[in-house]
Amino acid sequence: MAGKRSTSKQERGLGDSGAELFPGEDEKQSKSGYHGHRARLRGRFLDAGPDALADYELLELLLFTALPRKDTKPLAKDLIEEFGSFADVIAADKDKLLAIDGLGESAVAGLKAVQAGAARMLRAGITDRPVISSWQALIDYCTALMAFEETEQFRLLFLDKKNKLIADEAQQKGTVDHTPVYPREVVKRALTLNATAIIMVHNHPSGDPAPSRADIDMTKKVKEALEAVGLVLHDHVVIGRGRHVSFRQDSLL
């Protein structure tokens, strides 16, 4: 009895890996469905503005370009579940983002570019103008840059004699509750930049900006070191989640 003729993969519409060369109707409908969803989401964003979108929907929009052939809705929801909010996702460490299944370097780069763009826009609010008279702009900038960091970060804002920003530099990254600061190095850098005043800024990853005893003691040492060479410490600001503490406003300086 003649055996059944075996059909090749090509005849069955399969590629070398066994995957379908020609998608079936179910797959076509699925693709059509999420492409239609993308169009509707874009339209809602453009017509009603960002407030009309939930956090995960805004993430979907960002992921569309990096993942053009993927339904990004489940991934966006997974990111919110993992990190907590849109802001937490954008500010998350890149290695933690890369560990999320389905994300990849292109998508992570896109998310981190949003964070960098937001910080750069806010930084424009304190550039070429007296920082002291643009205080809220300074707080907004530092909050965007540091509030969601998972470890302590210490920054120095170097000012000229008109209190305009000369340089904004990250000096140290520490642990979850401590950043080493060396007064002598702060003074050295200020003199190199010909700065006349400094604002110190650091974050508390816990979200509570209340200064610790160590914060207060360190600030006193830096202030004394600056004053010894005729420089001024205008303030030390501690950034938390949605709140901040100014040493000068709280009479700690």
ABEGO torsion letter per residue (X at the ends): XBBBBBBBAAAAGBBAAGBBABBBAAAAAAAAAAAAAAAAAAAAAAAAEAAABBAAAAAAAAAAAABAABBAAAAAAAAAAAAGBAAAAAABBAAAAAABBGAEAAAAAAAAAAAAAAAAAAAAAABGBBAAAAAAAAAAAAAAAAAABABBBBBBBBBBAAGBBABBBBABBBBAABBBBBAAAAAAAAAAAGBABBBBBBBBAAGBABBBAAAAAAAAAAAAAAAAAGBBBABBBBBBBGBBBBAAAAGAX
